[in-house]
């Protein structure tokens, strides 16, 4: 699914909000970067029949409500962070990369031993052990277009790493390491689909080169859709967190309170390049789908519909004179000779300006795929990624000229 926005590059002088990939280098490059304490409530004072319980003649005493000691609460919270860090950090890596350059002024002042300072530029990020064979997962943008990658573990052991495969569309990559010592344990994987807004979020990485740093916050939102930063496509179901994430956290894990990976840290929104409390992580459920293919084949293949579009908004619904509660994905552009074009999907062909805003209208409105309701563009992207492959024939229900139609499209492979 193509996004309808073009990639942007950001220079060091930034104005306004900017989305940063979180690799740490000498240049900031834009990217698209204890115990539970539960309170119990009293049960109903009615029995199963709904009749009020009959009090006896004996004096009735209320059970005192227990008070929670503030020091114990703080200690319990500290224990969550301390235990999680001790459990996971042996399987976290700091990633260092070097790239040969032609301009000596771009070189980092700290290069690998034995390499001339004026020939290589260094950057870095973080990663974590994925499986029992020791594969390292990180971000695509951390290791793309570099000449050398090394990984350093918490115990100080350091190894050269080989890029096995990467996927710019999900910003994920896999490294292979030729271990001399025992392979560290893989970090346990959680389920991003079970993540709830408000739960604890813990990040471990190397912000600004400060290796194996831990920060914490909460999951601020789920189900975000963001531009990959490495391609024109989008990543759906992204986790948002206020746990401080900075350049150098890229590729490190976002963890729940029991130390399970729920996401791979990838981007921040910031007007300075540093954490502003809005960070994003690729959902681990996406990683579970992509990483095995990268290990086996080096690439991940997506189905491709060949459109750009937008979700219906109340303004668009009103302009199209649709029922107020109509939802779906409006087709804005159809790629020439792409699957949607060959299948007969109709793009928007009219521009309407209202109060200085341009609306592209007239295209098909996608409201269902193979019997699944589509309520917005984000859901369409998610559905195609999770449920289809190149070569699949899908039946798309559209609203066209106020009538419902079925358009059959044979999906292609993303270019």
VEXDREN-2710 file (C-alpha; in Angstrom, 1 decimal):
% VEXDREN-2710
k/r/px/py/pz
1/UNK/0.0/0.0/0.0
2/UNK/1.6/3.3/-1.1
3/UNK/1.4/6.2/1.2
4/UNK/0.3/9.5/-0.3
5/UNK/3.2/11.5/1.1
6/UNK/6.7/11.8/-0.2
7/UNK/9.8/11.0/2.0
8/UNK/11.4/14.0/3.7
9/UNK/15.0/14.6/4.7
10/UNK/15.7/16.9/7.6
11/UNK/18.9/18.9/8.1
12/UNK/20.5/19.8/11.4
13/UNK/18.6/23.1/11.6
14/UNK/15.0/22.1/12.3
15/UNK/11.8/24.1/12.5
16/UNK/8.6/22.6/13.8
17/UNK/7.9/19.0/14.6
18/UNK/10.1/16.5/12.9
19/UNK/10.1/12.7/12.9
20/UNK/13.5/11.2/13.6
21/UNK/14.9/7.8/13.1
22/UNK/16.9/7.0/16.2
23/UNK/20.3/5.9/15.0
24/UNK/23.0/7.8/16.8
25/UNK/25.7/9.3/14.6
26/UNK/27.4/12.6/13.9
27/UNK/24.5/13.7/11.7
28/UNK/20.8/13.7/12.7
29/UNK/19.0/12.1/9.9
30/UNK/15.2/12.2/9.5
31/UNK/13.4/9.0/9.6
32/UNK/10.5/8.0/9.5
33/UNK/12.9/6.2/15.0
34/UNK/7.2/-6.9/41.9
35/UNK/4.0/-7.6/42.3
36/UNK/0.8/-6.0/41.1
37/UNK/-1.0/-3.8/43.6
38/UNK/-4.6/-4.2/42.8
39/UNK/-7.6/-2.6/44.5
40/UNK/-10.5/-4.8/45.0
41/UNK/-14.1/-3.6/44.9
42/UNK/-16.8/-4.9/47.1
43/UNK/-19.3/-7.3/45.5
44/UNK/-23.0/-6.6/45.0
45/UNK/-25.3/-6.6/48.0
46/UNK/-27.8/-8.5/46.1
47/UNK/-28.0/-12.2/45.6
48/UNK/-28.5/-14.0/42.3
49/UNK/-32.3/-13.5/42.5
50/UNK/-31.8/-9.7/42.9
51/UNK/-33.3/-9.7/46.4
52/UNK/-31.4/-7.7/49.0
53/UNK/-29.6/-9.7/51.6
54/UNK/-31.3/-9.8/55.0
55/UNK/-29.2/-8.5/57.9
56/UNK/-29.3/-10.4/61.2
57/UNK/-29.7/-8.8/64.6
58/UNK/-26.1/-9.0/65.4
59/UNK/-24.0/-5.8/65.4
60/UNK/-22.6/-5.3/61.9
61/UNK/-19.0/-4.3/61.6
62/UNK/-17.4/-3.2/58.3
63/UNK/-14.2/-4.8/57.2
64/UNK/-11.5/-2.1/57.4
65/UNK/-10.0/-0.9/54.1
66/UNK/-6.3/-1.7/54.0
67/UNK/-4.0/1.2/53.6
68/UNK/-1.1/1.0/51.2
69/UNK/2.3/2.1/52.4
70/UNK/3.8/4.5/50.0
71/UNK/7.3/3.1/50.5
72/UNK/6.1/-0.4/49.7
73/UNK/4.5/0.9/46.5
74/UNK/7.7/2.6/45.4
75/UNK/9.8/-0.5/46.3
76/UNK/7.5/-2.7/44.3
77/UNK/7.8/-0.4/41.3
78/UNK/11.6/-0.3/41.6
79/UNK/11.7/-4.1/41.8
80/UNK/9.9/-4.3/38.4
81/UNK/12.5/-2.1/36.8
82/UNK/15.5/-3.7/38.5
83/UNK/14.4/-7.3/37.9
84/UNK/13.5/-6.6/34.2
85/UNK/16.9/-4.9/33.6
86/UNK/18.8/-7.8/35.2
87/UNK/16.8/-10.3/33.2
88/UNK/17.1/-8.7/29.8
89/UNK/20.3/-6.7/29.6
90/UNK/22.6/-9.6/29.0
91/UNK/20.8/-10.2/25.7
92/UNK/20.9/-6.5/24.6
93/UNK/23.6/-5.2/22.2
94/UNK/25.0/-1.9/21.4
95/UNK/25.5/-1.7/17.6
96/UNK/28.3/0.2/16.0
97/UNK/28.5/0.8/12.3
98/UNK/31.0/2.4/9.9
99/UNK/30.6/3.6/6.4
100/UNK/33.3/4.7/4.0
101/UNK/32.8/8.2/2.8
102/UNK/34.4/10.5/0.3
103/UNK/34.1/13.8/2.3
104/UNK/36.6/13.8/5.2
105/UNK/34.5/16.5/6.9
106/UNK/31.7/14.0/7.4
107/UNK/34.0/11.6/9.3
108/UNK/33.3/10.8/13.0
109/UNK/36.1/11.7/15.4
110/UNK/35.9/8.2/16.9
111/UNK/36.5/5.4/14.4
112/UNK/37.3/1.7/14.7
113/UNK/40.8/1.0/15.7
114/UNK/43.1/0.9/12.7
115/UNK/40.9/2.9/10.3
116/UNK/41.9/6.4/9.2
117/UNK/39.7/9.1/10.7
118/UNK/39.1/10.7/7.4
119/UNK/37.7/7.7/5.6
120/UNK/34.9/6.4/7.8
121/UNK/31.8/7.7/9.4
122/UNK/30.4/6.0/12.5
123/UNK/26.9/5.6/13.7
124/UNK/25.0/3.1/15.9
125/UNK/22.0/1.9/17.6
126/UNK/20.8/-1.1/19.6
127/UNK/19.4/-4.6/19.2
128/UNK/18.5/-7.7/21.0
129/UNK/18.9/-11.5/20.7
130/UNK/16.0/-12.9/18.9
131/UNK/16.4/-16.7/19.0
132/UNK/18.4/-19.6/20.3
133/UNK/20.8/-19.4/17.4
134/UNK/21.8/-15.8/18.4
135/UNK/20.3/-13.8/15.6
136/UNK/20.2/-10.1/16.5
137/UNK/17.2/-7.9/15.6
138/UNK/17.5/-4.2/15.0
139/UNK/16.2/-1.5/12.7
140/UNK/16.8/-1.4/9.0
141/UNK/17.9/2.2/9.2
142/UNK/20.6/1.4/11.7
143/UNK/22.5/-1.0/9.5
144/UNK/21.6/-0.1/5.9
145/UNK/24.4/1.1/3.5
146/UNK/27.2/0.6/6.0
147/UNK/30.5/-1.3/5.5
148/UNK/31.0/-2.7/8.9
149/UNK/28.8/-3.7/11.8
150/UNK/29.9/-4.7/15.3
151/UNK/27.8/-5.7/18.3
152/UNK/28.9/-5.3/21.9
153/UNK/27.2/-7.2/24.8
154/UNK/26.7/-6.0/28.3
155/UNK/29.6/-8.3/29.5
156/UNK/32.0/-6.4/27.2
157/UNK/32.2/-9.1/24.5
158/UNK/32.3/-7.7/21.0
159/UNK/31.8/-9.4/17.6
160/UNK/31.6/-8.5/14.0
161/UNK/28.1/-9.0/12.6
162/UNK/26.8/-9.8/9.2
163/UNK/23.6/-8.4/7.8
164/UNK/21.4/-11.4/6.9
165/UNK/18.4/-9.4/5.7
166/UNK/16.4/-6.2/6.2
167/UNK/13.0/-4.8/5.4
168/UNK/12.8/-1.0/4.8
169/UNK/9.0/-1.1/4.9
170/UNK/8.9/-2.3/8.5
171/UNK/12.3/-0.9/9.4
172/UNK/13.5/-4.3/10.7
173/UNK/16.8/-6.1/10.1
174/UNK/18.5/-9.2/11.2
175/UNK/22.2/-9.7/12.0
176/UNK/24.2/-12.9/12.2
177/UNK/27.0/-13.2/14.8
178/UNK/29.9/-15.7/14.9
179/UNK/29.9/-16.3/18.6
180/UNK/33.1/-17.4/20.4
181/UNK/31.5/-17.7/23.8
182/UNK/28.1/-19.1/24.8
183/UNK/25.1/-17.6/22.9
184/UNK/23.1/-15.3/25.2
185/UNK/19.5/-16.2/25.9
186/UNK/16.9/-14.8/23.5
187/UNK/14.7/-12.1/24.9
188/UNK/11.1/-13.4/25.5
189/UNK/8.5/-12.1/23.0
190/UNK/5.2/-10.7/24.1
191/UNK/2.1/-10.0/22.0
192/UNK/1.6/-6.5/20.9
193/UNK/-2.0/-7.2/20.1
194/UNK/-2.6/-7.6/23.9
195/UNK/-0.9/-4.3/24.8
196/UNK/-3.1/-1.9/26.7
197/UNK/-2.8/1.9/26.8
198/UNK/-1.4/2.9/30.2
199/UNK/0.6/-0.2/30.9
200/UNK/4.3/0.1/31.8
201/UNK/6.8/0.5/28.9
202/UNK/10.5/0.0/29.4
203/UNK/13.2/0.8/26.8
204/UNK/16.8/-0.3/26.8
205/UNK/19.3/1.0/24.3
206/UNK/22.3/3.3/23.7
207/UNK/20.9/6.8/23.6
208/UNK/23.6/9.2/22.3
209/UNK/26.1/6.3/22.7
210/UNK/25.3/5.8/26.4
211/UNK/25.2/2.0/26.2
212/UNK/22.7/-0.2/28.0
213/UNK/20.6/2.7/29.4
214/UNK/17.1/1.9/30.7
215/UNK/14.2/4.4/30.5
216/UNK/10.6/3.9/31.4
217/UNK/7.1/5.3/30.8
218/UNK/3.8/4.0/29.7
219/UNK/2.2/2.9/26.5
220/UNK/0.6/6.2/25.3
221/UNK/-1.4/4.8/22.4
222/UNK/-1.8/1.7/20.3
223/UNK/-2.7/1.3/16.6
224/UNK/-0.8/4.2/15.2
225/UNK/0.2/4.2/11.6
226/UNK/3.5/5.8/10.7
227/UNK/5.6/6.3/7.6
228/UNK/8.5/3.8/7.5
229/UNK/11.0/6.5/7.0
230/UNK/12.9/4.2/4.6
231/UNK/10.3/3.8/1.9
232/UNK/7.0/5.2/0.7
233/UNK/5.0/2.6/2.6
234/UNK/3.5/2.8/6.1
235/UNK/3.8/0.6/9.3
236/UNK/0.4/-0.1/10.9
237/UNK/-0.5/-0.9/14.5
238/UNK/2.6/0.9/15.9
239/UNK/2.9/1.4/19.6
240/UNK/3.4/4.9/21.0
241/UNK/5.2/5.5/24.3
242/UNK/6.4/8.3/26.5
243/UNK/9.4/6.3/27.7
244/UNK/12.3/8.6/26.8
245/UNK/13.8/7.4/23.5
246/UNK/16.6/9.2/21.7
247/UNK/19.0/8.7/18.8
248/UNK/20.9/5.4/19.7
249/UNK/17.7/3.7/21.0
250/UNK/16.9/2.6/17.4
251/UNK/16.5/-1.2/17.2
252/UNK/16.4/-1.7/21.0
253/UNK/13.4/-3.4/22.5
254/UNK/10.3/-1.9/24.1
255/UNK/9.4/-4.2/27.0
256/UNK/6.5/-4.8/29.2
257/UNK/6.9/-5.1/33.0
258/UNK/7.8/-8.8/32.9
259/UNK/10.6/-8.2/30.3
260/UNK/8.8/-9.4/27.2
261/UNK/9.4/-7.5/23.9
262/UNK/6.3/-5.7/22.8
263/UNK/8.0/-3.6/20.1
264/UNK/11.2/-2.5/18.4
265/UNK/12.0/1.2/19.0
266/UNK/12.2/3.1/15.7
267/UNK/11.2/6.7/15.7
268/UNK/10.4/9.8/17.7
269/UNK/8.5/13.1/17.0
270/UNK/10.7/16.0/18.1
271/UNK/11.6/19.5/17.2
272/UNK/15.1/19.1/18.7
273/UNK/16.1/15.6/17.7
274/UNK/15.9/14.5/21.4
275/UNK/13.1/12.8/23.2
276/UNK/9.9/14.9/23.5
277/UNK/7.8/12.1/25.0
278/UNK/6.4/10.8/21.7
279/UNK/8.2/7.7/20.6
280/UNK/7.2/4.8/18.4
281/UNK/7.9/1.1/18.3
282/UNK/7.3/-1.4/15.5
283/UNK/4.8/-3.9/17.0
284/UNK/6.4/-7.3/17.9
285/UNK/3.6/-9.1/16.2
286/UNK/4.9/-7.5/12.9
287/UNK/8.4/-8.6/13.8
288/UNK/7.2/-12.2/14.4
289/UNK/5.9/-12.2/10.8
290/UNK/8.8/-10.5/9.1
291/UNK/12.0/-11.7/11.0
292/UNK/11.7/-15.4/10.1
293/UNK/11.5/-14.5/6.4
294/UNK/14.5/-12.2/6.7
295/UNK/16.5/-15.0/8.3
296/UNK/15.5/-17.5/5.6
297/UNK/15.4/-15.3/2.5
298/UNK/16.9/-12.0/3.3
299/UNK/13.8/-10.1/2.3
300/UNK/10.1/-9.9/3.1
301/UNK/7.5/-9.8/0.3
302/UNK/4.3/-7.8/0.7
303/UNK/1.2/-7.9/-1.4
304/UNK/0.5/-4.7/-3.3
305/UNK/-2.8/-3.1/-4.2
306/UNK/-1.3/-0.1/-5.9
307/UNK/-3.3/2.9/-4.6
308/UNK/-2.9/5.8/-2.3
309/UNK/-5.8/6.9/-0.2
310/UNK/-7.2/8.6/2.8
311/UNK/-9.7/7.8/5.5
312/UNK/-13.2/9.3/5.2
313/UNK/-13.5/12.3/7.5
314/UNK/-16.7/14.1/8.5
315/UNK/-15.9/16.9/6.1
316/UNK/-15.4/14.5/3.2
317/UNK/-18.6/12.6/4.1
318/UNK/-20.5/15.9/4.0
319/UNK/-18.9/17.0/0.7
320/UNK/-19.9/13.6/-0.9
321/UNK/-23.4/13.9/0.5
322/UNK/-23.1/10.5/2.2
323/UNK/-24.8/9.3/5.3
324/UNK/-23.2/10.8/8.4
325/UNK/-21.9/7.5/9.8
326/UNK/-20.3/6.3/6.5
327/UNK/-16.7/5.1/7.0
328/UNK/-14.1/3.7/4.7
329/UNK/-11.0/4.4/2.7
330/UNK/-11.2/6.9/-0.2
331/UNK/-9.1/6.0/-3.2
332/UNK/-7.1/9.1/-4.1
333/UNK/-4.6/7.8/-6.7
334/UNK/-4.3/4.6/-8.7
335/UNK/-0.9/3.6/-9.9
336/UNK/-0.8/3.2/-13.7
337/UNK/-0.8/-0.5/-14.7
338/UNK/-0.8/-1.6/-11.1
339/UNK/-3.2/-4.2/-9.6
340/UNK/-5.9/-1.7/-8.7
341/UNK/-5.7/-0.1/-12.2
342/UNK/-6.0/-3.4/-13.9
343/UNK/-8.8/-4.4/-11.6
344/UNK/-10.8/-1.2/-12.4
345/UNK/-10.6/0.8/-9.1
346/UNK/-11.4/4.4/-9.7
347/UNK/-9.2/7.2/-8.5
348/UNK/-10.3/10.7/-7.3
349/UNK/-10.6/13.1/-10.3
350/UNK/-12.1/16.2/-8.7
351/UNK/-10.5/18.8/-6.4
352/UNK/-12.9/20.8/-4.2
353/UNK/-11.5/23.7/-2.1
354/UNK/-13.3/24.6/1.1
355/UNK/-11.9/27.3/3.4
356/UNK/-8.5/27.1/1.8
357/UNK/-8.3/23.3/2.0
358/UNK/-8.2/21.1/-1.1
359/UNK/-10.1/17.8/-1.1
360/UNK/-9.6/15.3/-3.8
361/UNK/-12.9/13.6/-4.4
362/UNK/-14.7/11.3/-6.8
363/UNK/-12.7/8.1/-6.3
364/UNK/-14.1/4.7/-5.1
365/UNK/-14.7/4.4/-1.4
366/UNK/-13.4/1.0/-0.1
367/UNK/-15.8/-0.2/2.6
368/UNK/-14.9/-4.0/2.6
369/UNK/-12.5/-6.6/1.5
370/UNK/-13.5/-10.3/1.2
371/UNK/-16.4/-9.7/3.6
372/UNK/-14.3/-7.8/6.2
373/UNK/-15.6/-4.2/6.9
374/UNK/-13.0/-1.5/6.3
375/UNK/-13.5/1.6/8.4
376/UNK/-10.4/3.6/7.4
377/UNK/-7.2/3.6/5.5
378/UNK/-5.2/2.3/8.5
379/UNK/-7.4/-0.8/8.6
380/UNK/-7.0/-1.4/4.9
381/UNK/-3.3/-1.3/5.2
382/UNK/-3.3/-3.7/8.2
383/UNK/-5.7/-6.1/6.5
384/UNK/-3.7/-6.4/3.3
385/UNK/-0.4/-6.9/5.2
386/UNK/-1.7/-9.5/7.6
387/UNK/-4.1/-11.4/5.4
388/UNK/-3.0/-11.4/1.8
389/UNK/-0.1/-12.3/-0.4
390/UNK/1.0/-11.4/-3.9
391/UNK/-1.1/-13.2/-6.4
392/UNK/-4.2/-13.4/-4.2
393/UNK/-7.5/-12.4/-5.8
394/UNK/-9.6/-10.2/-3.5
395/UNK/-13.1/-8.9/-3.7
396/UNK/-13.3/-5.2/-2.8
397/UNK/-16.6/-3.7/-1.9
398/UNK/-16.7/0.0/-2.9
399/UNK/-19.2/2.9/-2.9
400/UNK/-19.1/4.3/-6.4
401/UNK/-21.5/7.1/-7.5
402/UNK/-23.6/6.4/-4.4
403/UNK/-24.0/2.7/-5.3
404/UNK/-22.3/-0.4/-3.9
405/UNK/-20.2/-2.4/-6.3
406/UNK/-17.7/-5.3/-6.0
407/UNK/-14.4/-4.9/-7.8
408/UNK/-12.1/-8.0/-8.1
409/UNK/-8.4/-7.3/-8.0
410/UNK/-5.4/-9.7/-8.3
411/UNK/-2.8/-8.3/-5.9
412/UNK/0.8/-7.8/-7.0
413/UNK/4.1/-7.6/-5.1
414/UNK/5.3/-4.3/-3.7
415/UNK/7.8/-2.7/-6.0
END
